[in-house]
Structure formats: structure tokens, C-alpha cells
Amino acid sequence: MKIVIANDHRGVELKNKIKNILERKGYLIYNVGTDTLDSVDYPIYAKELSKHLEVGDLGILICGTGIGMSIAANKIKGIRCAKANNITEAKMTRMDNDSNVLALSSEMDLNEVEKIIDAFLTTEVSQDERHVRRRKMVEALENEY
């Protein structure tokens, strides 16, 4: 599985740690984030991630809080980004919402981040009728506005 990862200047350190962990686990990582600590604008990197995210891929966005990246990413058609602060949120957003991008705060503990990412990457998407129906309703919003 390919994982596209992007970050702003505040996410460089966490991105590098995550990248190493995931590569050791056998994931193919495609880094489109900044690799310097020079201040950058996070929407650029949310957009860059979206350009490289193909069907079946998952993405990870990292900024200071994770909020800015998630807002920017969710403006892009086809992106279903969720900022998850814990394992339960990571599992539920994959299972119920079929989120394809995970947003994280660079301030989070690495051990907790690893667990959140593992939950996000390994949780199967529910095919339960109610979840499928709701996902279609959300997708329709992209075409309405």
C-alpha cells in the first residue's frame, strides 16, 4: 500500500519519524511535504498530497495542530480527511466514513501517533448499508456546492 505523507514546517520532525516507522513495516511512503524548518503555508501541502493520492492509497497530513491541514484537505474533491486524536477516532473514521487521509498534530506523542496510524491503516471500511448510504450523501455534497 502506498501512503502519501505531507507536512508543513512544524511537522518535519514527526513526519521523518513516522516515515521511518512505516517503511520498516513495509509500506511504500511517498513524501510530498517540506523537509525544512523554514515557514511554509500548509494549504500548499494539503493540495500536493491530493495530487498524488490515487484510488486505494491513504494519506497522512501533519501540521502544528492537524486542524489547518484537515480543513484545507477537505476542500479538495475526493479527499475525506479526519483529524484523529486517538485510536478510536482513527478506527471509526476509516470504518464508518472511509476517510482516506489522516491529519495529525505535530505535538502528539510518537508512541500514541504510531498506534493511531496503525489503527487507521489496518481498519477495514464498513460495507454496512447505513454507512454506505451516509458516505454517498457526503460525496453528493461535493457536487452540490
Order of alpha helices (4+ residues) and beta strands (2+ residues): beta-alpha-beta-alpha-beta-alpha-beta-alpha-beta-alpha-alpha
